[in-house]
Amino acid sequence: MNASEFEVRDEIEDFGGELGCIPIYQLSQADFNDACYSKNRPCDEGEVEGVEDSTGKRFYSGTYVVLRFFHRLRRFMDQKRVVEIGCGTGIVGAVIGSSAQVESMVITDGNPSTLEKITKRNVARLCSDYSRGNVHVCQLYWPPALPSVDVPSPSIAEIFDKYNNNSSFDVVLGSELMYYTTDIPQLFSTVRQLTSDNGVFLHGHVFRRTGQIDEWIEETAQYGYTTVEQG
C-alpha cells in the first residue's frame, strides 16, 4: 500500500515541560509502520513499486527532546531569520514560529504530499503568524553537494528571493535529518548555502548507524562549523 493511501490522524502528543500536550496531524503509529514497510520491502511479482516517501509523515522519538531544547532557545531566535529543513510534520517549525519573535520563518521539506496533507495543516493550526505572512511553508529538495557554497543553488536562491528579501538565514533548524543512507555532505552543503557567514545550525538527532557520528563531526569541520555541544 502506498503511503498516500493512509489516513492522516489528528492526535495529541505530550512533549512535557512548558510545551505540554500539542495537537498534531500525522499518520498513526500503525499506519506509519505499514507505510515504511511498504516503501522498503521488495515488490511482489507483477507489483509496481511505490514512490511515496513516508519518513516525514510522523515525527520521530528524538523530536520530544529536540523540541524541548529548541523551545528553551526560543529567545535566541528572536528577530532572526530562521529556516527549518526536512520538517516532516512541521511541528518543530510551527512551535518555534509561534513562540519566538522571529523576523521570518520558512519551514521546508522535499515531499510535496507531506507538505500539503500534514505540514501546512499543523503550521496553520499552531502558528498564528502563518496567516499573517511571517511564517511560510515551501518545498525544498536538498541540492547536490557543491564544491563551493559562495553561490547558492537555484532552489535556495529562489527561497531567498521569495521569502527572505534576498537574504540568507541566521539559523537553520533540523530534527532527525539523518537516516541510514543520508548523504551527509549533501546535508551540510545545503545548510551552508542557506546560512549567513555567522549562521547557526541547530540539529538534534538519534544516530542510527555505526560511524555516522564520526562522519557528522568530519563534515562539520569541513564546512567551517564549530560544534558547540555533542552527545
Secondary structure, DSSP 8 states (H G I E B T S, - for coil): --GGGS-EEEEEEE--TTT-EEEEEEE-HHHHHHHHHHHHS---TT--------TTSS--THHHHHHHHHHHTGGGGTT-EEEESS-TT-HHHHHHHHHS--SEEEEEES-HHHIIIIIHHHHHHH-THHHHTSEEEEE-------S--SS--HHHHHHHHHHSTT--EEEEEEES---TT--HHHHHHHHHHHEEEEEEEEEE----STTHHHHHHHHHHHTT---S---
